[in-house]
């Protein structure tokens, strides 16, 4: 099984207290195919301020994501993936910020709580119909509504913020100067069967926070004791 052709993989990465995190987006060709790209560093330079501003935006409405202050974005990788699923670039193309970019919402959340965004396409079910982004906890998911879930307002805001990031990436790709026949859009890449690429059409965010057990297991219990019982 192979992908339908070349595509790009954008990986946001950073630190979460004494652990690390990453979350991934695929950029798929639209209106043609990707050739062997040589302008990934230039694309990264264009993306860098847009991604950092998105990460650090503290506003209560999109486009900022309002990720909690314990999550710091250190950089991102943007590389070409071949039909075989392997990285084409050697060494990999990586953009590192001069200083880590702190999450824009000035509250610290426990690291094992995550917010999940589902990237949906024009096809509701089947191969290449959807992808997922696992993000450090965002505003509203660690201080839930009365029913124990994030409010509709916060979940909608988060979905719109992820949509805004997708539109920022799509805008950079639409403007790039390249010899490729295709522009690129954030999408879903599947290697099942003959492989398929589909651009993302909308984003959904469930109201229930996700739990990352691996992150919880990395935390030392460090128990403390009460004073003696009288």
Beta strands, then each sheet from edge to edge (+ up, - down):
strand 1: 7-16
strand 2: 19-30
strand 3: 71-81
strand 4: 94-102
strand 5: 113-120
strand 6: 130-136
strand 7: 183-190
strand 8: 196-199
strand 9: 202-205
strand 10: 210-211
sheet 1: 4+ 3- 1+ 2- 7+ 8-
sheet 2: 6+ 5- 9+
sheet 3: 6+ 5- 10+
end
